[in-house]
Amino acid sequence: MAEQIGDILSRIINQIDPEHKVPFDLLKKNWPKLIGTALSRQCQPERLQGSVLYLKARNAAWRKELAGQHDQLLNLVKKNTEMVEITRIIFLDED
């Protein structure tokens, strides 16, 4: 299967400048596909700083629920992206 030009460019840019926004922008754009529609309604990617992904939870109850599933969510993100540099997720309240 041929690789799409956008994927090739994103990979090249990420190799040249790992702090570049393209991988995070793709993560944000494809978030529902990556973690599922139901879960994506409860949290959204806010930012990526170094190896830490910040997710904005729908509310405090969801933040607590998601924090309890940190490892599973981290593995899901890593499995469905090429962003293996993410080592931790911090959950923020949407409020």
N, C-alpha and C positions, 0 to 999 in steps of 0.2 A: 504494500500500500504506500502510495506516495505521501510524503510529508508535506503539509501545507506551508506556504511561504511565511505566514505569520508565526507559526511554531518555530520555524528555522530561525527567523529574525529574533524572536524572543530568546531563544537559547543562546544565540551568538552575543546579543546584547548583555545577557546575564553573565556570560563568561568574561566579557570585557569589563563590565561594571556590575558586580554582584549586588550593589545597593540600588540599582536602577529600579524604577517603578513598574516596568513591564510585567514581571512575574506576579507582583501583587495585584496589579490591575486585572490580569487574567484570572487570578484566584477570585477576586471580588466579582468579576463578570460571570464566572462559571460556578459560583458558590452553590446555588440550588442543585446543579448537576453533580457536584462533588460530594455533598453531604446529604442530599435528599431534600425534597421540597418542604416536608413537614418541619424538619429540624432547621432548615434555613430561614423559616419564618420566626424562629425563636432567637436567632443570633446572626449577626452579620460581621464580616471582617472590617475592622476599623483601621488598623495599620500594622505594618511589619517593621520592627526595629531589631536589626541584627538577626538573632535566631528566635526571637519572641514574636508570636502572632497575638495581636490584641483583638478580641471579639467583643462586640457590643451585644449584651444579652437584652432580651425584651423587657425584663424586670428583675428584681432582686431574687424572686423565687426561681426563675429560670437560670440566673447566674449561679445560684447554689446547686441546682440540678446539673448544669453543665460542668461545673467545677468537680462534681463527684464523678463525672465521666471523662475527666481530662485525658487519661491515657488512651481510651478508646477513640475519642475525637481526634487526638493528635495522630494516632495511627491511621485513621480514616483520611485525614488531610494528606499525610505523607504518601499513603497508598495511591491516592487519586491525583496526585500532582508530582512534579519533579522537584518539589521544594523540600528536599530532605534536610536542608539546613535548619528547618524549624524544629526546635527542641523543647519548646514550652509554649503554652497558651495561657494568656491572662484574660480573664473575663471581666468586662466592665458593665455597669448598669447603664441602660439607655437613658434613664432619667437625667 
